[in-house]
Amino acid sequence: MKNDRAYIIHTRDGVKRITAEDARQNAKRQQQEGVKPSFCYRFGGGEYGRPGFLIWSTREDGAGVYIPADDDITGGYISTGWQGDFAICPPQEATA
Protein backbone atom coordinates (compact mmCIF):
# COMPACT_ATOMS: atom_id res chain seq x y z
CA MET A 1 0.00 0.00 0.00
CA LYS A 2 1.45 3.34 -0.97
CA ASN A 3 1.51 6.26 1.42
CA ASP A 4 -1.82 7.89 0.58
CA ARG A 5 -3.17 10.97 2.34
CA ALA A 6 -6.23 10.14 4.43
CA TYR A 7 -9.10 12.31 5.60
CA ILE A 8 -10.95 11.47 8.81
CA ILE A 9 -14.68 12.17 8.44
CA HIS A 10 -17.23 12.05 11.26
CA THR A 11 -20.54 10.57 10.10
CA ARG A 12 -23.70 9.63 11.97
CA ASP A 13 -22.49 6.01 11.76
CA GLY A 14 -19.10 6.79 13.30
CA VAL A 15 -15.69 7.82 12.03
CA LYS A 16 -14.69 7.03 8.44
CA ARG A 17 -11.23 7.21 6.86
CA ILE A 18 -11.23 8.35 3.23
CA THR A 19 -8.08 8.10 1.12
CA ALA A 20 -7.41 9.70 -2.25
CA GLU A 21 -7.98 6.28 -3.83
CA ASP A 22 -11.37 5.99 -2.07
CA ALA A 23 -12.29 9.42 -3.46
CA ARG A 24 -11.19 8.42 -6.98
CA GLN A 25 -13.27 5.25 -6.83
CA ASN A 26 -16.28 7.17 -5.49
CA ALA A 27 -15.99 9.72 -8.31
CA LYS A 28 -15.63 6.91 -10.87
CA ARG A 29 -18.83 5.25 -9.56
CA GLN A 30 -20.67 8.58 -9.74
CA GLN A 31 -19.48 9.09 -13.32
CA GLN A 32 -20.59 5.57 -14.32
CA GLU A 33 -24.01 6.30 -12.82
CA GLY A 34 -24.32 9.40 -15.01
CA VAL A 35 -23.52 12.05 -12.41
CA LYS A 36 -21.80 15.08 -13.92
CA PRO A 37 -19.04 16.83 -11.94
CA SER A 38 -20.80 19.98 -10.79
CA PHE A 39 -19.28 21.21 -7.51
CA CYS A 40 -16.87 24.10 -8.07
CA TYR A 41 -14.63 25.99 -5.68
CA ARG A 42 -15.89 29.56 -5.51
CA PHE A 43 -13.20 32.23 -5.84
CA GLY A 44 -13.85 35.93 -5.27
CA GLY A 45 -15.12 38.07 -8.13
CA GLY A 46 -17.56 35.50 -9.46
CA GLU A 47 -14.87 33.08 -10.69
CA TYR A 48 -15.20 29.33 -10.23
CA GLY A 49 -12.72 26.46 -10.25
CA ARG A 50 -13.01 23.29 -12.26
CA PRO A 51 -16.05 21.13 -11.55
CA GLY A 52 -15.71 18.04 -9.40
CA PHE A 53 -17.63 15.27 -7.66
CA LEU A 54 -18.87 15.74 -4.09
CA ILE A 55 -17.26 13.02 -1.96
CA TRP A 56 -18.32 14.10 1.53
CA SER A 57 -20.15 16.90 3.27
CA THR A 58 -20.53 16.99 7.04
CA ARG A 59 -21.21 19.73 9.56
CA GLU A 60 -18.07 18.91 11.54
CA ASP A 61 -15.62 18.25 8.70
CA GLY A 62 -16.79 20.46 5.85
CA ALA A 63 -16.78 19.21 2.27
CA GLY A 64 -14.45 17.23 0.05
CA VAL A 65 -14.69 17.44 -3.74
CA TYR A 66 -12.71 15.24 -6.14
CA ILE A 67 -11.53 17.32 -9.11
CA PRO A 68 -10.65 15.06 -12.07
CA ALA A 69 -7.71 16.01 -14.29
CA ASP A 70 -8.73 16.90 -17.86
CA ASP A 71 -11.55 14.36 -18.28
CA ASP A 72 -9.40 11.63 -16.75
CA ILE A 73 -10.99 10.27 -13.58
CA THR A 74 -7.79 8.44 -12.56
CA GLY A 75 -5.82 11.66 -12.25
CA GLY A 76 -6.96 14.50 -10.08
CA TYR A 77 -6.99 15.88 -6.57
CA ILE A 78 -9.24 16.44 -3.57
CA SER A 79 -10.26 19.99 -2.75
CA THR A 80 -11.45 20.53 0.81
CA GLY A 81 -13.18 23.40 2.55
CA TRP A 82 -16.42 24.45 4.17
CA GLN A 83 -19.67 24.05 2.28
CA GLY A 84 -19.80 27.80 1.59
CA ASP A 85 -16.45 27.57 -0.25
CA PHE A 86 -18.11 25.54 -3.01
CA ALA A 87 -20.95 26.26 -5.41
CA ILE A 88 -23.05 24.07 -7.63
CA CYS A 89 -22.29 25.08 -11.18
CA PRO A 90 -22.90 23.44 -14.54
CA PRO A 91 -19.64 22.01 -15.98
CA GLN A 92 -19.83 24.18 -19.10
CA GLU A 93 -19.85 27.36 -16.96
CA ALA A 94 -16.80 26.47 -14.88
CA THR A 95 -13.64 28.50 -15.44
CA ALA A 96 -10.13 28.60 -14.04
N, C-alpha and C positions, 0 to 999 in steps of 0.2 A: 504494500500500500504506500503510495507516495504521500509526502507531507502536504496535505490539502488543508487550506484554511477552513475552519468550522465556525458556524454561527450557532449560538445557544438561544433557542426560542422557547418562551413560556406559553404553553397552550392550556386550554381548559382540561386537557387530558394529562397534563404533566409537562415535563421539560423534553424538548426535542433538539437533537443536534443535526444541523443541516450543513453539508459540505458543498463545495462548488460543484462536485460531480452530481450530488443529489439535485441541486438547482438545475443543472444542465438536463438531467433526465426528466425532471418535472416540466421544464420548458418544452422538451421534445414531445412529451405526452400531450401537452396542451396544443402544440402545433399539429400533431397527428389527429387530434379531435376537432380541428378546424378553428381553434382560437387564434386570433390575430394579435401580435404584440402591440399593446396599446397604452401602456403606462410609461409616461415620459417624465424625466426629471425637469422640474420647472426652474429655469433661470430667471433673473430679473429682466425687465424690459420686454416681457412677452415672448422670450425665446424658450424653446424646448429642446431637450436632448433626444437621442434616438429612442424609438419605442422598444419596450421590452415586455416580458411576461411577469406578472405578479406571482411571487413565490410564497411570501408570507406577509401578513399584516396583523399585528397584535397591538393592543393598547400599551403594553409594557415595553415591547421591543421595536416598535416602529414597523417599517416596511422594507422588504427586500425584493428587488426587481432584477431579473436576469436579462441582460442586454446582449443579444446575439451579435456576432461580428459579421457584417456584410452578408446577410442571408445564410450564414452558416451557423447552425445551432450548436455545433461542437466547439466552436470558438466563441469567446465572449467573456463577460465579467458580471459580477453582482454589484449593483448599486444599492446602497442602504441609506435610510434617512427616516424622518417622520412622515406620516401620511400626507401632511401638507406640503412636503417637498416635491411630491409627484402630482401629476395631472393625468386625467384620461384624455388621450388625444388620438385621433385617427392616424394610422401610420403614414399616410400620404401628406399629412400636415406637419410632421416632425421635421425639425431642422437641427443642425449643429454640425 
